[in-house]
Amino acid sequence: MRILISGRIYPDSFARNLAVSAKGMGHTVVVVDPSPAHRRFGYAAEVAAEYLAKLPSIERWRHRPLVRAAADFQPHLVLISHGTLPPETVAQIRQVTRAKLAAWFPDHIANLGRQYLLASDLDAWFFKDPHMAETFRAKLGLNALYLPEACNPRWHRRAELSETDRRRYGCDLTCASNMYYYRARLLEMFAGYDLKLWGTGFPFWLRSPLRARYPGVYVAEVKKSKAFNAAKIVLNTMHPAEIDGVNCRLFEAAGCGAFQIADWKPALPGLFEPEREIVTFRSREELREKVNYYLAHPEERQEIADRAYARAHREHTYEIRLQRMFGTLSLSARQSSARAVRSEPDLVSTWH
């Protein structure tokens, strides 16, 4: 198939994982990145650019390349991997191609922003939180479906650690994430532990002793695998707006072969067996208790991590998720286009 993806491309981004996985399945993929190039100039520039991008005139200009790509590439599927595409742009895409249009939203409900996805003419909406899928299906009549995130075995796998890697990433506890007060307050009780936090853009307004543990280093793909494997425990504290679903880090840490302690969520038992594949917590007291217990029991950590690793690679890869999506949309690898194809690149590419 020919697949056109709208999404941000950077190491380990959702759109990048989708693109390389779909290409690995034999499909021809084109990616249009709608994000401003300003993000390469730092956090403040990115925030300013994102604000300007919400102005109506700039917003329309920002997404014109996607419409042009749909007309030239004539895909079988246009897959939107974010929530900032205006309904008017979706309508324009409808005018230039007969492709199926679907969105796979990889975030929690608080990040729906202007809720453009809910007003767009799509064939299907996929959400990682079953609460969102059920709500929008029952109350808005959308073809909304639950599709959790996944791991990418190309880099979410066990990595061999050099002595340099062990010095750089080795620790008792780690987390790779954004930082905000809810997460900071929860993790501050481990400020006296051997703790390493990975990520960039620690908010200037956030007052927390964790700032000293946050070197402003983004780990992704193989580096993330090394960071997770070098730590004894990966702490997976999910955003409070994750209602019933889980985050991508649940699958990434499992796919990297790491031992993790994760927030318990209603969807989790359908993905991993709690306490046997993923250790969970429901309170700060339980989190502290389990951290102390498993730091003292390395063999149990290893057994649990091994089971999660096997399950993640067996059932929770992006290829498996995409195959399910294609089946839901009644798409197959032998689709033919009713229009002439003017451009059909054989590599994942980015349009500007």
Backbone torsions as a table, in degrees:
resi	resn	phi	psi	omega
1	MET	NA	161.8	170.8
2	ARG	-103.9	123.0	-174.7
3	ILE	-122.8	126.5	176.5
4	LEU	-107.5	122.7	-176.8
5	ILE	-114.0	132.9	172.5
6	SER	-105.5	118.2	-178.9
7	GLY	175.8	165.4	-177.6
8	ARG	-78.4	134.9	-179.8
9	ILE	-111.4	115.2	171.6
10	TYR	-160.1	168.2	-174.9
11	PRO	-53.5	124.0	176.7
12	ASP	69.8	15.4	176.3
13	SER	-69.5	159.3	-179.5
14	PHE	-59.4	-47.6	-179.3
15	ALA	-63.6	-37.8	178.5
16	ARG	-65.3	-42.4	177.6
17	ASN	-62.4	-40.6	177.6
18	LEU	-63.4	-44.4	-174.6
19	ALA	-65.7	-49.5	-177.0
20	VAL	-69.6	-30.5	178.2
21	SER	-70.6	-44.4	178.8
22	ALA	-64.2	-39.7	177.1
23	LYS	-65.2	-38.4	178.0
24	GLY	-64.1	-23.2	177.1
25	MET	-82.5	-2.9	177.9
26	GLY	102.2	4.4	-178.5
27	HIS	-89.1	157.0	175.2
28	THR	-92.9	126.3	-169.9
29	VAL	-125.0	135.4	169.3
30	VAL	-124.8	135.6	179.9
31	VAL	-116.4	132.4	172.6
32	VAL	-111.8	116.9	-178.2
33	ASP	-92.6	113.1	-177.2
34	PRO	-84.9	-2.1	-173.4
35	SER	-80.3	146.3	179.6
36	PRO	-64.3	144.4	176.6
37	ALA	-65.5	-13.9	-177.1
38	HIS	-62.5	-18.7	-176.4
39	ARG	-62.2	-21.5	179.5
40	ARG	-71.7	-11.1	-177.4
41	PHE	-97.0	9.8	174.6
42	GLY	115.3	171.5	-173.0
43	TYR	-62.3	-46.7	-177.1
44	ALA	-62.7	-42.4	179.0
45	ALA	-64.3	-37.0	179.3
46	GLU	-66.0	-43.4	179.0
47	VAL	-61.4	-44.1	179.1
48	ALA	-63.7	-42.3	-179.2
49	ALA	-65.5	-39.8	179.1
50	GLU	-65.3	-35.8	177.6
51	TYR	-65.3	-47.3	-179.8
52	LEU	-63.7	-33.6	-177.9
53	ALA	-66.0	-14.4	179.6
54	LYS	-86.7	-8.3	175.2
55	LEU	-68.3	137.0	-172.3
56	PRO	-52.4	-45.1	-176.8
57	SER	-67.5	-42.9	179.0
58	ILE	-69.2	-36.5	179.4
59	GLU	-61.7	-43.7	178.3
60	ARG	-64.9	-42.1	180.0
61	TRP	-65.1	-37.1	-176.0
62	ARG	-61.2	-32.4	-173.8
63	HIS	-104.3	6.0	177.5
64	ARG	-60.9	-37.9	179.1
65	PRO	-58.6	-30.2	179.8
66	LEU	-67.6	-40.9	178.2
67	VAL	-65.7	-41.7	178.1
68	ARG	-63.3	-41.0	-179.7
69	ALA	-64.5	-40.2	178.7
70	ALA	-62.6	-39.5	179.8
71	ALA	-69.1	-41.2	-176.7
72	ASP	-78.5	-42.4	-173.2
73	PHE	-81.3	-29.0	-177.4
74	GLN	48.1	66.5	-176.7
75	PRO	-75.3	165.3	169.9
76	HIS	-86.3	-26.5	-179.7
77	LEU	-139.7	131.4	168.3
78	VAL	-107.2	117.7	-176.1
79	LEU	-112.7	117.1	-179.7
80	ILE	-96.1	122.7	-174.5
81	SER	-111.1	27.9	179.3
82	HIS	-155.0	-179.4	-176.1
83	GLY	-117.0	18.8	-174.4
84	THR	-109.1	10.8	179.2
85	LEU	-83.3	119.7	-176.8
86	PRO	-65.9	147.7	177.3
87	PRO	-57.3	-31.6	179.6
88	GLU	-64.1	-36.4	178.1
89	THR	-68.0	-39.3	176.6
90	VAL	-60.6	-41.7	178.5
91	ALA	-62.5	-38.3	178.1
92	GLN	-65.6	-38.3	177.6
93	ILE	-63.6	-39.7	177.6
94	ARG	-57.7	-31.6	-176.7
95	GLN	-76.9	-20.3	-174.2
96	VAL	-111.2	-4.4	-179.4
97	THR	-152.3	153.8	175.2
98	ARG	-99.6	17.6	-178.3
99	ALA	-64.4	155.3	167.3
100	LYS	-71.1	141.3	178.9
101	LEU	-117.6	125.3	-179.7
102	ALA	-141.0	155.3	174.7
103	ALA	-122.9	138.7	172.1
104	TRP	-122.4	104.1	-174.8
105	PHE	-89.1	118.1	-172.2
106	PRO	-98.6	31.7	-176.1
107	ASP	-138.9	174.5	-179.9
108	HIS	-82.4	172.4	-171.1
109	ILE	-65.2	-28.0	-178.6
110	ALA	-68.8	-17.7	-178.7
111	ASN	-101.4	20.2	174.5
112	LEU	-71.8	-13.3	175.4
113	GLY	60.1	-123.1	-179.7
114	ARG	-78.6	0.9	177.3
115	GLN	61.4	35.4	178.9
116	TYR	-57.2	-36.4	-177.1
117	LEU	-59.2	-35.2	-176.3
118	LEU	-72.6	-16.4	-179.7
119	ALA	-104.6	2.1	-174.7
120	SER	-92.7	149.4	179.5
121	ASP	-86.1	89.9	-178.0
122	LEU	-116.4	160.5	175.2
123	ASP	-82.4	-27.6	179.2
124	ALA	-160.5	150.1	175.7
125	TRP	-121.8	125.2	179.0
126	PHE	-112.9	131.1	-178.8
127	PHE	-126.6	145.0	-179.1
128	LYS	-80.0	-14.2	179.7
129	ASP	-107.5	118.9	179.9
130	PRO	-59.9	-26.4	176.8
131	HIS	-61.5	-42.8	179.7
132	MET	-65.9	-45.5	-178.9
133	ALA	-61.3	-45.9	-178.1
134	GLU	-65.8	-42.1	-178.7
135	THR	-64.4	-48.3	-176.0
136	PHE	-72.8	-27.9	176.9
137	ARG	-73.2	-45.6	-175.4
138	ALA	-74.8	-38.4	-171.9
139	LYS	-100.5	-22.4	179.2
140	LEU	-112.7	-9.0	179.6
141	GLY	72.4	21.0	179.8
142	LEU	-81.2	154.0	172.5
143	ASN	-80.6	66.8	-174.5
144	ALA	-96.3	132.1	-172.8
145	LEU	-133.1	151.2	178.5
146	TYR	-86.5	124.7	175.9
147	LEU	-145.2	101.5	-178.5
148	PRO	-69.2	165.5	177.0
149	GLU	-72.8	-167.3	-170.4
150	ALA	-158.8	-175.5	171.7
151	CYS	-112.8	160.9	178.0
152	ASN	-117.8	102.5	-175.0
153	PRO	-59.6	-13.1	177.1
154	ARG	-61.7	-33.7	178.3
155	TRP	-135.9	-18.5	173.0
156	HIS	-86.7	80.8	-176.3
157	ARG	-154.8	170.2	177.6
158	ARG	-70.1	132.3	-177.6
159	ALA	-117.4	143.9	177.2
160	GLU	-72.4	131.8	-176.4
161	LEU	-103.4	127.7	173.6
162	SER	-85.1	171.9	176.7
163	GLU	-61.9	-36.6	176.5
164	THR	-63.1	-42.5	177.8
165	ASP	-60.7	-42.8	-177.7
166	ARG	-65.7	-36.7	177.4
167	ARG	-69.6	-39.7	-176.7
168	ARG	-73.5	-44.4	-171.3
169	TYR	-106.3	-16.8	-174.1
170	GLY	-62.9	136.1	179.6
171	CYS	-173.3	172.6	175.0
172	ASP	-79.2	-46.1	-175.0
173	LEU	-127.7	143.3	176.5
174	THR	-147.8	163.0	175.4
175	CYS	-156.6	138.3	175.1
176	ALA	-118.3	108.5	-170.2
177	SER	-169.1	170.7	167.0
178	ASN	-73.0	164.4	179.0
179	MET	-124.3	135.4	176.6
180	TYR	-150.1	171.1	-169.8
181	TYR	-60.7	-39.3	-179.3
182	TYR	-59.1	-49.8	-179.7
183	ARG	-67.4	-41.6	-178.7
184	ALA	-61.0	-46.2	-179.3
185	ARG	-62.8	-35.4	-179.6
186	LEU	-70.9	-38.3	-175.5
187	LEU	-86.9	-14.0	-177.0
188	GLU	-61.9	-23.1	178.9
189	MET	-68.4	-10.7	177.5
190	PHE	-105.3	15.7	-178.5
191	ALA	-61.0	-27.2	179.3
192	GLY	-89.1	1.1	178.7
193	TYR	-90.5	172.2	173.1
194	ASP	-78.0	89.0	-169.8
195	LEU	-121.0	132.8	174.5
196	LYS	-127.5	128.7	-179.7
197	LEU	-114.1	132.3	-177.2
198	TRP	-114.6	137.0	179.6
199	GLY	153.0	170.6	179.2
200	THR	-125.2	163.4	175.8
201	GLY	75.6	40.7	173.9
202	PHE	-58.9	120.5	-173.6
203	PRO	-56.9	135.5	-177.8
204	PHE	-66.2	-24.2	-176.2
205	TRP	-88.3	-6.9	-175.4
206	LEU	-87.4	116.1	179.6
207	ARG	-95.9	110.6	-178.0
208	SER	-157.2	143.6	174.9
209	PRO	-65.8	-12.5	179.2
210	LEU	-70.5	-15.0	-179.4
211	ARG	-56.4	-35.3	-179.9
212	ALA	-67.4	-21.3	179.5
213	ARG	-95.3	4.7	-172.7
214	TYR	-115.7	90.9	-173.6
215	PRO	-76.7	-1.3	-179.0
216	GLY	74.4	35.0	-178.8
217	VAL	-113.7	122.8	178.8
218	TYR	-89.5	123.0	176.5
219	VAL	-107.1	134.7	-177.7
220	ALA	-147.6	152.7	174.6
221	GLU	55.8	-122.2	-175.4
222	VAL	-64.2	-36.4	178.3
223	LYS	-63.9	-37.5	176.7
224	LYS	-65.1	-40.6	177.9
225	SER	-60.1	-42.7	178.8
226	LYS	-65.2	-42.7	-179.6
227	ALA	-63.2	-41.2	-180.0
228	PHE	-70.9	-39.6	-178.6
229	ASN	-72.0	-29.2	-178.3
230	ALA	-79.4	-16.2	179.4
231	ALA	-91.2	149.8	177.0
232	LYS	-74.2	-37.5	-178.6
233	ILE	-138.4	132.1	170.2
234	VAL	-96.0	123.7	178.3
235	LEU	-91.9	118.1	-178.0
236	ASN	-111.9	87.5	177.2
237	THR	-96.4	118.7	-173.8
238	MET	-91.7	153.7	178.5
239	HIS	-59.3	141.2	-179.0
240	PRO	-62.8	-16.6	177.4
241	ALA	-82.7	-3.0	169.9
242	GLU	-73.7	104.8	-172.8
243	ILE	-79.5	-69.7	-179.8
244	ASP	-110.6	-22.3	-174.0
245	GLY	-89.4	-176.6	-177.6
246	VAL	-121.4	170.5	179.8
247	ASN	-96.9	172.5	-178.9
248	CYS	-68.9	-25.7	-177.7
249	ARG	-64.3	-26.2	177.2
250	LEU	-59.2	-45.0	-178.3
251	PHE	-77.1	-36.8	-179.0
252	GLU	-65.0	-47.2	-179.8
253	ALA	-63.4	-42.4	177.6
254	ALA	-64.0	-43.3	180.0
255	GLY	-65.8	-26.4	177.3
256	CYS	-81.1	-8.1	-179.6
257	GLY	83.7	19.5	-178.0
258	ALA	-90.8	157.3	171.9
259	PHE	-89.5	129.8	-179.7
260	GLN	-131.9	153.7	170.5
261	ILE	-117.0	119.2	-170.2
262	ALA	-122.3	152.4	170.1
263	ASP	-53.0	132.5	174.4
264	TRP	-75.1	131.8	176.5
265	LYS	-133.7	150.7	-177.3
266	PRO	-56.0	-31.5	-178.2
267	ALA	-79.0	-16.7	-171.9
268	LEU	-61.4	-43.0	-178.6
269	PRO	-61.8	-22.5	176.1
270	GLY	-79.7	-6.9	-177.2
271	LEU	-111.7	-44.7	177.8
272	PHE	-138.0	154.7	178.1
273	GLU	-82.8	114.4	-178.7
274	PRO	-58.6	138.9	177.8
275	GLU	72.4	-13.8	176.2
276	ARG	-106.4	-33.9	177.8
277	GLU	-116.1	-37.7	176.6
278	ILE	-131.4	121.3	175.0
279	VAL	-78.7	136.4	-174.7
280	THR	-122.4	165.1	174.4
281	PHE	-142.7	152.7	179.0
282	ARG	-122.1	-6.1	180.0
283	SER	-149.5	162.0	179.4
284	ARG	-65.1	-34.4	179.0
285	GLU	-64.9	-42.6	179.3
286	GLU	-66.4	-37.5	178.8
287	LEU	-62.6	-47.7	-179.6
288	ARG	-61.6	-43.4	-178.3
289	GLU	-62.1	-43.4	-177.5
290	LYS	-73.8	-34.3	174.9
291	VAL	-59.4	-49.3	-178.6
292	ASN	-63.5	-39.9	-178.9
293	TYR	-64.9	-49.5	-173.8
294	TYR	-76.7	-22.4	171.4
295	LEU	-62.8	-29.4	-178.0
296	ALA	-92.4	-1.2	-176.8
297	HIS	-132.1	73.9	-176.1
298	PRO	-63.0	-33.6	-179.0
299	GLU	-67.0	-39.7	176.9
300	GLU	-65.5	-40.7	176.6
301	ARG	-56.5	-46.6	-176.7
302	GLN	-64.3	-42.8	-179.9
303	GLU	-62.6	-43.0	179.8
304	ILE	-66.4	-43.8	179.1
305	ALA	-62.4	-39.5	179.1
306	ASP	-61.6	-42.7	-179.7
307	ARG	-67.0	-40.7	178.1
308	ALA	-65.4	-38.4	179.6
309	TYR	-60.7	-47.0	-179.9
310	ALA	-64.1	-42.8	-178.9
311	ARG	-65.7	-42.7	-178.9
312	ALA	-60.9	-45.3	-177.3
313	HIS	-77.0	-20.6	179.5
314	ARG	-85.1	-34.9	-169.6
315	GLU	-126.5	-16.1	-168.0
316	HIS	-126.9	54.0	175.2
317	THR	-106.1	161.7	178.6
318	TYR	-65.1	-32.1	177.2
319	GLU	-61.3	-42.7	179.2
320	ILE	-64.8	-42.4	179.2
321	ARG	-64.2	-44.3	-179.2
322	LEU	-64.7	-39.4	178.6
323	GLN	-61.2	-39.4	177.0
324	ARG	-64.9	-41.8	178.2
325	MET	-61.3	-46.6	-178.6
326	PHE	-60.5	-39.6	178.3
327	GLY	-64.5	-41.0	178.6
328	THR	-62.1	-36.2	-178.7
329	LEU	-88.1	2.8	-178.9
330	SER	57.8	41.0	176.6
331	LEU	-103.2	148.5	176.3
332	SER	-138.6	167.3	-178.1
333	ALA	-70.5	-7.8	-177.9
334	ARG	-108.0	25.2	177.3
335	GLN	-63.0	148.3	174.8
336	SER	-124.9	147.8	-177.7
337	SER	-94.6	142.3	178.3
338	ALA	-81.1	-9.7	-179.2
339	ARG	-113.1	160.5	176.3
340	ALA	-72.4	141.1	179.4
341	VAL	-95.9	119.1	-178.3
342	ARG	-93.0	-18.1	-179.5
343	SER	-149.5	123.4	179.6
344	GLU	-139.2	79.1	-178.6
345	PRO	-66.5	150.0	-178.3
346	ASP	-101.8	10.2	177.5
347	LEU	-131.6	155.0	171.8
348	VAL	-61.7	128.1	-178.0
349	SER	-137.7	165.3	-179.5
350	THR	-121.5	130.3	177.4
351	TRP	-95.3	145.4	178.6
352	HIS	-124.4	NA	NA
